[in-house]
Amino acid sequence: MATDKKRVQISMTEEIASKFDELTEFYGLSKSGLFAVLIREDYERKGLEEK
């Protein structure tokens, strides 16, 4: 797992932002942590290789 982190900024609707916040609380993850989990799971579902 890479230790270097890149800062990114995203925009989303209020509705999606609210749902995202609910998920971070539900899973007990930071926003960055949840975003990473969602990306990894999508890669796995689609059978893509991680770099």
Secondary structure by P-SEA (a helix, b strand, c coil): cccbbbbbbbbbcaaaaaaaaaaaaaacccaaaaaaaaaaaaaaaaccccc
